[in-house]
């Protein structure tokens, strides 16, 4: 464990010392990622008057992959794509969420998340950590059909929540409908059908005054 010198959640009530050491590292990691439930995102929930957390977001993406896979432009391995969306935001346990329209915070996002990935996946046995890190890297690189569709889900999900909130983060000061369209363009890398649907929702949101026009 490369993070043994740092305080982890499991240190608050240490696991029995006579547990198998490999299993102990796996369980320590699984306890640590409970922190994902505490990382708040900017997106509002559709079902309650509060913001969603990263764990809720990741669960929603996994279900979206299952339900919307038929709209992928390229054949995808659904199980592998679910792995990508479940892992993709784990680094935010240490790096924090970076709101999509926060350009200043976005400048340090890659560096913060790379450091967080090394720390978090280092809790696991080396081979397990390497496997999860590979999934995270695949998602970030978007070089596979699964990663492109996973990223499309990551951008489509908050759009649906903002639609239900009649704007939500689209109303962020300085954000225009064109800026929203630009940030959602990546949906088109995974699904033409879902990209067209996303643009339709944004256009309608602008028409209703939920997103600022560019002029």
PEBEL-V814773 format. One record per backbone hydrogen bond with DSSP energy under -1.0 kcal/mol. CO is the residue of the C=O (numbers start at 1). NH is the residue of the N-H. If there is no record, write none. Layout:
co->CO nh->NH
co->CO nh->NH
This chain:
co->1 nh->4
co->3 nh->6
co->8 nh->11
co->9 nh->12
co->10 nh->13
co->16 nh->19
co->20 nh->24
co->21 nh->25
co->22 nh->26
co->23 nh->27
co->24 nh->28
co->25 nh->29
co->26 nh->30
co->27 nh->31
co->28 nh->32
co->29 nh->33
co->31 nh->34
co->32 nh->35
co->33 nh->36
co->34 nh->37
co->35 nh->38
co->36 nh->39
co->39 nh->54
co->43 nh->52
co->48 nh->50
co->50 nh->45
co->52 nh->41
co->53 nh->57
co->54 nh->58
co->55 nh->59
co->56 nh->60
co->57 nh->61
co->58 nh->62
co->59 nh->63
co->60 nh->64
co->61 nh->65
co->62 nh->66
co->63 nh->67
co->64 nh->68
co->65 nh->69
co->68 nh->71
co->69 nh->72
co->77 nh->81
co->78 nh->82
co->79 nh->83
co->80 nh->84
co->81 nh->85
co->82 nh->86
co->83 nh->87
co->84 nh->88
co->87 nh->90
co->89 nh->92
co->90 nh->93
co->91 nh->94
co->91 nh->95
co->92 nh->96
co->99 nh->102
co->101 nh->103
co->102 nh->106
co->104 nh->107
co->105 nh->108
co->108 nh->112
co->109 nh->113
co->110 nh->114
co->111 nh->115
co->112 nh->116
co->113 nh->117
co->114 nh->118
co->115 nh->119
co->116 nh->120
co->117 nh->121
co->120 nh->123
co->122 nh->2
co->125 nh->129
co->126 nh->130
co->127 nh->131
co->128 nh->132
co->129 nh->133
co->130 nh->134
co->131 nh->135
co->132 nh->136
co->133 nh->137
co->134 nh->138
co->135 nh->139
co->136 nh->140
co->137 nh->141
co->138 nh->142
co->144 nh->148
co->145 nh->149
co->146 nh->150
co->147 nh->151
co->148 nh->152
co->149 nh->153
co->150 nh->154
co->151 nh->155
co->152 nh->156
co->153 nh->157
co->156 nh->160
co->157 nh->161
co->158 nh->162
co->159 nh->163
co->160 nh->164
co->161 nh->165
co->162 nh->167
co->163 nh->166
co->167 nh->170
co->168 nh->171
co->169 nh->172
co->172 nh->175
co->176 nh->180
co->177 nh->181
co->178 nh->182
co->179 nh->183
co->180 nh->184
co->184 nh->187
co->185 nh->188
co->186 nh->189
co->187 nh->190
co->187 nh->191
co->190 nh->73
co->191 nh->195
co->192 nh->196
co->193 nh->197
co->194 nh->198
co->195 nh->199
co->196 nh->200
co->197 nh->201
co->198 nh->202
co->199 nh->203
co->200 nh->204
co->201 nh->205
co->202 nh->206
co->203 nh->207
co->204 nh->208
co->205 nh->210
co->206 nh->209
co->212 nh->177
